[in-house]
Amino acid sequence: MDKKQQDQLKKEAATKAAEIVKPGSVLGVGTGSTVAFFIDALGQRKEKEGFTLKHIVTTSNRSKKQLEGLGFKVDELADIDQVDLTVDGADRVADNLDGIKGGGGALTLEKNVAINSKKIIWIVDESKLVHRLGGFPLPVEVLPISCEQNFRKFEQEGLKPQWRKDENGKRYVTHYGNYIIDLAADPVPAPHGLADYLDHTVGVVEHGLFLDMCDEVIIAHSDGSIEDKRK
């Protein structure tokens, strides 16, 4: 599948997701190429229907800029009580709707928005689907003060850690000033057990295992069909 075909699939899935959003609700908006199509679709609803939302929060400056360019006001997560619906992409989605996220480096804010949402929908093309979580490095955001110790521990655990690098070959720095260690163990060994291990590892800020969170996945297939998969 070439990029043009893949983008068309993403656009179709994103458009379906935009149709689900209720006017006057509190919306969480993720980040990534598929979400960019979703934001465009929201803008089209705004133009055609006078569609408005009570609040919008987002997980990246790129999404915020795109939303504001379409006339939406973007709020901070700390300034609202709860999100009604969050729409985001995912790097991998397993059969049980568990996922890996954080390929764009925004995993900490993404998880904070997700955990404070009543409902979560992911929009993906079929290339992101796996039977068991894997096929994509698992991002772990770590504090600089103890990152070397974390890296060595992950090595000892056989998790195949790799430093994420920026375009200049330096360690990638997150929005919060931390580093990301990508774990290349594939498939992800015992996702719930690994999540618990990372949650209890000092120096780990957040990880990209999004387990038992997603309620619905909208999947664009290469045959042109759109699948709506729910728990």
Secondary structure, 3 states (H helix, E strand, C coil): CCHHHHHHHHHHHHHHHHHHCCCCCEEEECCCHHHHHHHHHHHHHHHHHCCCCCEEEECCHHHHHHHHHCCCCCCCHHHCCCEEEEEECCCEECCCCCEECCCCCCHHHHHHHHHCEEEEEEEEEHHHECCCCCCCCEEEEECHHHHHHHHHHHHHCCCCEEECECCCCCECECCCCCEEEEECCCCCCCHHHHHHHHHCCCCEEEECEECCCCCEEEEECCCCCEEEEEC
